[in-house]
Amino acid sequence: MDMRNEATHLARHDSARAAAAAQKASAEFLTFRLGGEEYGIDILRVQEIRSYEEPTRIANAPSFIKGVVNLRGVIVPVVDLRIKLGCDKVEYNGFTVVIVLNVHGRVVGAVVDSVSDVLELAGDLIKPAPEMNTNVDTTFITGIASVGERMLILMDIEALMSGSDMGLMDSTQALQ
């Protein structure tokens, strides 16, 4: 019995140590602006960054789905994150870019105001997203990070793009 208790204790200790190490591990985020806020997404989801070009509109698509573009033979749906996330002002200018993402094996474009930089953030800099008792869907927000004077809202771009309201993924793709 004592050996079993000791083994259980050691397993819990190892598990806690692994969790602490994972918390301290760093990750790289591509940061971008939507209105007055700065967001970050996992750099591993980013395929490329392109200047904005007017997409071909799809009939009856929601307003945040701007249409599709042909990216080297691949038809890519383009989502304007500013409209999707309710930014007050949506302006297309020289800074407007499309972040081409790989989400569950599918290529999707995300329109943002501008791309800032790539940041490596240690796990201890990332705080959990606050819980809000509203009808606002914040399930895609994974955390908040303060970097100097900057406050970054970190998002799970796969969760956002896989939402049922987006209509971009079927349920089998989202589960993969």
PAZALO-385887 format. One record per residue (C-alpha): residue number from 1; y, x, z. Coordinates in Angstrom, 2 decimals, decimal comma. Layout:
N
[pt NUM [Y X Z]]
...
***
This chain:
176
[pt 1 [0,00 0,00 0,00]]
[pt 2 [2,47 2,74 0,89]]
[pt 3 [1,92 4,44 -2,48]]
[pt 4 [2,61 1,15 -4,24]]
[pt 5 [5,85 0,62 -2,28]]
[pt 6 [6,89 4,19 -2,96]]
[pt 7 [6,15 3,80 -6,68]]
[pt 8 [8,17 0,59 -6,76]]
[pt 9 [11,05 2,30 -4,95]]
[pt 10 [10,95 5,25 -7,37]]
[pt 11 [10,85 2,91 -10,37]]
[pt 12 [13,90 1,02 -9,07]]
[pt 13 [15,69 4,29 -8,38]]
[pt 14 [14,92 5,57 -11,90]]
[pt 15 [16,03 2,27 -13,38]]
[pt 16 [19,31 2,34 -11,44]]
[pt 17 [19,90 5,95 -12,49]]
[pt 18 [19,22 5,08 -16,14]]
[pt 19 [21,62 2,13 -15,92]]
[pt 20 [24,30 4,36 -14,38]]
[pt 21 [23,76 6,97 -17,11]]
[pt 22 [24,03 4,27 -19,78]]
[pt 23 [27,25 3,04 -18,15]]
[pt 24 [28,70 6,55 -18,33]]
[pt 25 [27,53 7,07 -21,92]]
[pt 26 [30,32 6,99 -24,44]]
[pt 27 [30,57 4,96 -27,62]]
[pt 28 [32,86 5,15 -30,64]]
[pt 29 [35,04 2,22 -31,64]]
[pt 30 [37,16 1,55 -34,70]]
[pt 31 [40,44 0,12 -33,42]]
[pt 32 [42,61 -2,30 -35,39]]
[pt 33 [45,48 -4,71 -34,90]]
[pt 34 [45,49 -8,48 -35,12]]
[pt 35 [48,99 -9,73 -34,43]]
[pt 36 [50,24 -8,09 -31,24]]
[pt 37 [46,79 -7,21 -29,90]]
[pt 38 [44,56 -4,23 -30,50]]
[pt 39 [40,82 -4,69 -30,88]]
[pt 40 [37,86 -2,35 -31,07]]
[pt 41 [34,48 -2,73 -32,76]]
[pt 42 [31,40 -0,52 -32,78]]
[pt 43 [31,96 2,14 -35,44]]
[pt 44 [28,29 1,92 -36,43]]
[pt 45 [28,92 -1,57 -37,91]]
[pt 46 [31,66 -0,25 -40,23]]
[pt 47 [30,64 0,57 -43,77]]
[pt 48 [34,10 1,35 -45,18]]
[pt 49 [37,78 0,43 -45,04]]
[pt 50 [39,49 -0,87 -48,17]]
[pt 51 [42,99 -1,96 -49,09]]
[pt 52 [43,39 -5,73 -49,28]]
[pt 53 [42,85 -7,37 -52,64]]
[pt 54 [43,07 -11,10 -53,22]]
[pt 55 [39,52 -12,51 -53,09]]
[pt 56 [38,15 -15,25 -55,31]]
[pt 57 [38,46 -18,49 -53,33]]
[pt 58 [35,35 -20,56 -52,63]]
[pt 59 [35,78 -24,34 -52,79]]
[pt 60 [35,52 -26,23 -49,47]]
[pt 61 [35,30 -23,01 -47,43]]
[pt 62 [37,04 -22,95 -44,03]]
[pt 63 [40,58 -21,52 -44,13]]
[pt 64 [39,52 -18,26 -42,42]]
[pt 65 [37,01 -17,50 -45,19]]
[pt 66 [39,39 -16,17 -47,83]]
[pt 67 [36,74 -15,99 -50,55]]
[pt 68 [34,57 -13,27 -52,06]]
[pt 69 [35,07 -9,89 -53,70]]
[pt 70 [32,79 -7,82 -55,90]]
[pt 71 [32,12 -4,52 -54,12]]
[pt 72 [30,23 -2,27 -56,53]]
[pt 73 [28,00 -5,12 -57,68]]
[pt 74 [27,61 -6,77 -54,25]]
[pt 75 [29,36 -10,11 -53,69]]
[pt 76 [31,00 -9,82 -50,27]]
[pt 77 [32,43 -12,76 -48,30]]
[pt 78 [35,86 -11,98 -46,82]]
[pt 79 [36,89 -13,41 -43,44]]
[pt 80 [40,50 -13,21 -42,24]]
[pt 81 [40,08 -12,44 -38,54]]
[pt 82 [43,74 -13,25 -37,94]]
[pt 83 [43,19 -16,86 -39,00]]
[pt 84 [39,78 -17,06 -37,31]]
[pt 85 [41,19 -15,87 -33,98]]
[pt 86 [44,37 -17,94 -34,19]]
[pt 87 [47,07 -15,33 -34,70]]
[pt 88 [50,54 -16,87 -35,01]]
[pt 89 [51,58 -14,84 -38,04]]
[pt 90 [49,41 -13,98 -41,03]]
[pt 91 [51,13 -11,67 -43,49]]
[pt 92 [49,61 -9,72 -46,38]]
[pt 93 [51,40 -6,39 -46,85]]
[pt 94 [50,71 -2,72 -47,51]]
[pt 95 [49,10 -2,25 -44,08]]
[pt 96 [46,67 -5,17 -44,46]]
[pt 97 [43,13 -3,86 -44,89]]
[pt 98 [39,59 -5,13 -45,19]]
[pt 99 [37,01 -3,58 -42,91]]
[pt 100 [33,67 -3,77 -44,72]]
[pt 101 [30,95 -4,38 -42,16]]
[pt 102 [27,18 -4,37 -42,10]]
[pt 103 [26,19 -7,36 -39,95]]
[pt 104 [22,47 -8,06 -39,59]]
[pt 105 [21,84 -6,34 -42,92]]
[pt 106 [24,52 -8,35 -44,72]]
[pt 107 [27,80 -6,96 -46,02]]
[pt 108 [30,90 -8,88 -44,86]]
[pt 109 [34,61 -8,08 -45,15]]
[pt 110 [37,05 -8,63 -42,27]]
[pt 111 [40,80 -8,78 -42,97]]
[pt 112 [42,97 -7,21 -40,24]]
[pt 113 [46,68 -6,33 -39,96]]
[pt 114 [46,03 -2,58 -39,82]]
[pt 115 [43,49 0,01 -38,71]]
[pt 116 [44,61 2,29 -35,88]]
[pt 117 [41,99 4,97 -35,26]]
[pt 118 [38,51 5,80 -34,02]]
[pt 119 [38,23 6,22 -30,26]]
[pt 120 [35,38 7,54 -28,17]]
[pt 121 [35,33 5,60 -24,92]]
[pt 122 [33,31 6,55 -21,87]]
[pt 123 [31,38 3,66 -20,37]]
[pt 124 [33,38 3,80 -17,14]]
[pt 125 [36,61 3,06 -19,07]]
[pt 126 [35,23 -0,26 -20,28]]
[pt 127 [35,70 -3,19 -17,91]]
[pt 128 [33,88 -6,50 -18,29]]
[pt 129 [35,68 -9,25 -20,15]]
[pt 130 [37,25 -11,78 -17,81]]
[pt 131 [35,53 -15,14 -17,54]]
[pt 132 [37,71 -18,02 -18,58]]
[pt 133 [37,16 -21,65 -17,70]]
[pt 134 [38,52 -23,00 -20,95]]
[pt 135 [37,20 -24,32 -24,21]]
[pt 136 [38,00 -20,97 -25,84]]
[pt 137 [34,93 -19,14 -27,15]]
[pt 138 [35,07 -15,60 -25,76]]
[pt 139 [31,36 -14,83 -26,03]]
[pt 140 [32,07 -12,17 -28,66]]
[pt 141 [34,36 -10,19 -26,31]]
[pt 142 [32,27 -7,46 -24,71]]
[pt 143 [34,92 -5,77 -22,60]]
[pt 144 [38,45 -4,51 -22,11]]
[pt 145 [39,45 -0,85 -22,15]]
[pt 146 [42,73 0,75 -21,11]]
[pt 147 [43,59 3,92 -22,97]]
[pt 148 [46,94 5,26 -21,82]]
[pt 149 [49,44 2,48 -22,52]]
[pt 150 [47,03 0,70 -24,87]]
[pt 151 [44,87 -2,25 -23,90]]
[pt 152 [41,87 -2,69 -26,22]]
[pt 153 [39,85 -5,87 -26,54]]
[pt 154 [36,33 -4,78 -27,44]]
[pt 155 [34,34 -7,24 -29,49]]
[pt 156 [30,79 -7,68 -30,67]]
[pt 157 [31,55 -8,17 -34,34]]
[pt 158 [27,95 -9,19 -35,03]]
[pt 159 [28,19 -12,04 -32,52]]
[pt 160 [31,51 -13,20 -34,00]]
[pt 161 [30,30 -13,07 -37,61]]
[pt 162 [26,99 -14,71 -36,72]]
[pt 163 [28,63 -17,76 -35,15]]
[pt 164 [27,50 -21,10 -36,56]]
[pt 165 [31,11 -22,00 -37,47]]
[pt 166 [31,26 -18,96 -39,76]]
[pt 167 [28,41 -20,12 -41,98]]
[pt 168 [27,72 -16,52 -43,04]]
[pt 169 [24,32 -16,00 -41,43]]
[pt 170 [21,34 -18,25 -41,11]]
[pt 171 [19,62 -18,48 -37,74]]
[pt 172 [16,81 -16,08 -38,74]]
[pt 173 [19,31 -13,35 -39,69]]
[pt 174 [21,24 -13,74 -36,44]]
[pt 175 [18,06 -13,27 -34,39]]
[pt 176 [17,19 -9,94 -36,01]]
***
